[in-house]
């Protein structure tokens, strides 16, 4: 009986240790991700300020409301596997990827990456993914849909942070190539 109790206690203890490590890693990554973006801008564009809010900006709708801009002005970063390559595509917030255009552009079908893979590749949590301060060098593409705006707001490595930046400057800073892979966005007319 004592041996069984010891095994149960030991298994429970190992489980608690693993849970503690996972929680502290997740919290640490949140701050490390934001730190990597800070370091990126300090080195490449010290004039750009990271905006940190008390409220979540993890979705396009939340970000647009928090920053007082149209949803299209939020620059969302999507992660895909194309053949054997992982890439990031930055597009306007209200645009949808056009699968036909993606296949024409890249010559093969693309598959969105799962959240865990995105975090591993970028160090950024879903809702804070951006093309800045990446953990792994990735090819970055900017969709032409961003060019409808003089200024866009991509996330900055956390679910409550962003930067204001001209689309052309963002593309230059991250070495992005311009592509056209989004569906046309209907604009309201008065």
Backbone torsions as a table, in degrees:
resi	resn	phi	psi	omega
1	UNK	NA	-43.6	-179.0
2	UNK	-62.5	-40.8	-179.6
3	UNK	-63.1	-43.7	178.6
4	UNK	-62.2	-42.3	179.2
5	UNK	-62.4	-41.2	178.5
6	UNK	-62.1	-42.0	178.6
7	UNK	-65.0	-44.3	178.4
8	UNK	-61.4	-44.5	179.5
9	UNK	-62.4	-43.9	-179.6
10	UNK	-63.3	-43.3	179.3
11	UNK	-65.0	-42.5	178.6
12	UNK	-63.6	-41.2	179.6
13	UNK	-63.0	-43.5	178.3
14	UNK	-63.0	-40.2	179.0
15	UNK	-63.4	-43.8	178.4
16	UNK	-63.7	-40.2	178.4
17	UNK	-62.6	-45.3	179.4
18	UNK	-61.6	-42.2	179.4
19	UNK	-63.3	-41.6	178.0
20	UNK	-62.6	-43.4	178.9
21	UNK	-63.0	-44.4	179.6
22	UNK	-62.2	-43.7	179.7
23	UNK	-65.3	-46.5	-178.8
24	UNK	-67.6	-33.6	176.8
25	UNK	-65.9	-44.3	179.4
26	UNK	-62.2	-44.7	179.0
27	UNK	-66.7	-41.3	179.3
28	UNK	-63.8	-41.1	179.9
29	UNK	-62.4	-35.4	179.5
30	UNK	-58.7	-45.5	-177.9
31	UNK	-78.7	-33.2	177.3
32	UNK	-66.6	-37.7	179.7
33	UNK	-62.7	-48.1	177.2
34	UNK	-63.1	-38.2	178.4
35	UNK	-64.5	-38.3	-179.7
36	UNK	-67.1	-34.6	177.2
37	UNK	-70.5	-40.9	175.8
38	UNK	-58.2	-45.2	-180.0
39	UNK	-63.6	-39.9	178.3
40	UNK	-58.4	-50.6	-178.5
41	UNK	-69.8	-34.5	177.4
42	UNK	-60.7	-37.7	-178.1
43	UNK	-82.5	-37.6	-170.8
44	UNK	-108.8	-23.2	-176.9
45	UNK	-156.6	69.4	-176.1
46	UNK	-62.5	-13.8	178.6
47	UNK	-78.8	-11.7	-179.0
48	UNK	-91.6	128.5	-179.1
49	UNK	-101.8	135.4	174.8
50	UNK	-81.5	129.0	178.1
51	UNK	-93.3	122.2	176.7
52	UNK	-115.3	127.8	-178.9
53	UNK	-112.1	161.0	176.4
54	UNK	-79.5	-20.2	-177.1
55	UNK	-101.5	154.9	179.0
56	UNK	-70.6	141.1	173.5
57	UNK	-123.9	33.7	-173.1
58	UNK	-70.4	-18.5	177.3
59	UNK	-119.4	162.6	178.7
60	UNK	-58.5	-45.1	-178.6
61	UNK	-62.6	-45.6	179.1
62	UNK	-63.4	-42.9	-178.8
63	UNK	-65.2	-44.2	-179.7
64	UNK	-61.4	-44.7	179.8
65	UNK	-64.4	-46.2	-177.3
66	UNK	-63.7	-35.2	-177.8
67	UNK	-96.2	-4.7	177.8
68	UNK	67.1	40.1	179.6
69	UNK	-128.5	168.9	175.0
70	UNK	-70.0	148.2	178.9
71	UNK	-54.3	-34.3	179.7
72	UNK	-62.2	-26.1	-177.6
73	UNK	-77.1	-14.1	174.4
74	UNK	-77.2	126.4	179.6
75	UNK	-94.3	105.8	-179.5
76	UNK	-89.0	143.4	180.0
77	UNK	-111.6	120.8	-178.0
78	UNK	-112.7	142.4	-178.8
79	UNK	-111.0	131.7	-177.6
80	UNK	-132.0	153.8	167.0
81	UNK	-106.0	123.3	179.8
82	UNK	-123.5	112.4	-170.5
83	UNK	58.8	-118.5	179.7
84	UNK	-107.6	17.6	-176.3
85	UNK	-113.6	139.3	173.8
86	UNK	-100.7	133.5	-176.8
87	UNK	-137.7	160.1	173.1
88	UNK	-113.1	139.5	175.3
89	UNK	-124.5	124.6	178.3
90	UNK	-103.5	127.3	-177.1
91	UNK	-138.9	164.2	176.8
92	UNK	-63.0	149.8	-172.0
93	UNK	-62.7	-29.9	-178.1
94	UNK	-97.8	10.2	179.4
95	UNK	-93.1	151.7	176.0
96	UNK	-115.7	144.3	177.3
97	UNK	-67.3	137.2	176.6
98	UNK	-100.7	109.7	-175.4
99	UNK	-58.6	-37.1	179.1
100	UNK	-63.4	-46.3	179.3
101	UNK	-63.9	-38.1	178.3
102	UNK	-60.9	-46.4	-178.5
103	UNK	-65.3	-39.5	177.4
104	UNK	-64.3	-41.4	-176.9
105	UNK	-68.9	-44.8	-173.3
106	UNK	-103.8	-6.1	176.3
107	UNK	78.6	4.3	179.5
108	UNK	-159.7	170.2	179.9
109	UNK	-74.0	144.8	178.1
110	UNK	-108.2	151.8	178.5
111	UNK	-129.7	130.1	177.0
112	UNK	-66.4	142.6	178.7
113	UNK	-83.2	150.9	177.7
114	UNK	-76.4	163.4	-174.2
115	UNK	-57.9	-42.7	-178.3
116	UNK	-63.6	-43.2	179.0
117	UNK	-64.4	-39.6	178.7
118	UNK	-59.8	-46.4	179.4
119	UNK	-62.5	-43.5	-180.0
120	UNK	-61.6	-40.7	-176.9
121	UNK	-78.0	-36.6	-172.6
122	UNK	-104.4	-26.5	-169.8
123	UNK	76.0	3.5	-178.8
124	UNK	-103.4	138.3	177.6
125	UNK	-75.0	153.6	175.4
126	UNK	-58.1	133.5	-173.3
127	UNK	98.8	-14.8	177.8
128	UNK	-128.3	7.1	-177.1
129	UNK	-66.6	134.9	179.4
130	UNK	-151.0	169.2	-179.3
131	UNK	-86.6	8.4	-176.3
132	UNK	-103.6	145.0	173.4
133	UNK	59.0	44.6	-175.7
134	UNK	-75.1	145.7	177.2
135	UNK	-73.6	-28.8	-177.7
136	UNK	-128.1	134.5	175.8
137	UNK	-63.1	123.9	-179.9
138	UNK	-129.5	149.9	172.2
139	UNK	-71.7	134.6	-180.0
140	UNK	-118.3	135.6	177.6
141	UNK	-124.4	140.6	174.9
142	UNK	-111.7	128.2	178.4
143	UNK	-77.9	142.4	-179.1
144	UNK	-59.1	-16.7	178.6
145	UNK	-58.7	-26.8	179.7
146	UNK	-66.3	-25.7	-174.7
147	UNK	-70.6	-4.7	175.7
148	UNK	-72.2	-11.7	-175.6
149	UNK	-121.6	146.0	174.1
150	UNK	-75.9	-28.1	-177.5
151	UNK	-142.9	137.8	176.5
152	UNK	-125.9	166.3	-179.4
153	UNK	-125.5	92.1	172.2
154	UNK	-82.3	157.6	174.2
155	UNK	-61.5	169.4	-179.1
156	UNK	-133.9	43.8	172.7
157	UNK	91.9	-1.5	177.5
158	UNK	-146.4	162.0	-175.9
159	UNK	-77.3	4.6	179.3
160	UNK	-131.6	17.2	-176.1
161	UNK	-130.1	155.9	179.3
162	UNK	-160.4	172.4	171.0
163	UNK	-133.1	152.9	172.4
164	UNK	-100.5	126.5	-174.3
165	UNK	-155.7	147.5	173.6
166	UNK	-70.4	138.3	-179.1
167	UNK	-54.7	-41.1	-179.3
168	UNK	-63.1	-40.2	-179.7
169	UNK	-68.1	-40.9	177.5
170	UNK	-57.3	-47.3	-179.4
171	UNK	-60.9	-41.7	178.8
172	UNK	-63.6	-45.3	-177.4
173	UNK	-61.9	-35.8	-176.7
174	UNK	-101.3	3.3	179.7
175	UNK	66.0	36.1	-177.0
176	UNK	-79.9	151.2	173.1
177	UNK	-101.7	139.8	178.2
178	UNK	-82.5	133.0	178.6
179	UNK	-137.0	170.4	177.1
180	UNK	-127.3	94.0	-177.1
181	UNK	-127.7	8.9	-179.9
182	UNK	-103.9	154.3	173.1
183	UNK	-68.4	152.8	176.8
184	UNK	-63.4	139.0	179.1
185	UNK	-97.4	127.4	178.0
186	UNK	-75.1	126.9	177.0
187	UNK	-104.4	144.4	180.0
188	UNK	-73.7	139.9	175.5
189	UNK	-118.2	145.7	-178.1
190	UNK	-93.4	NA	NA
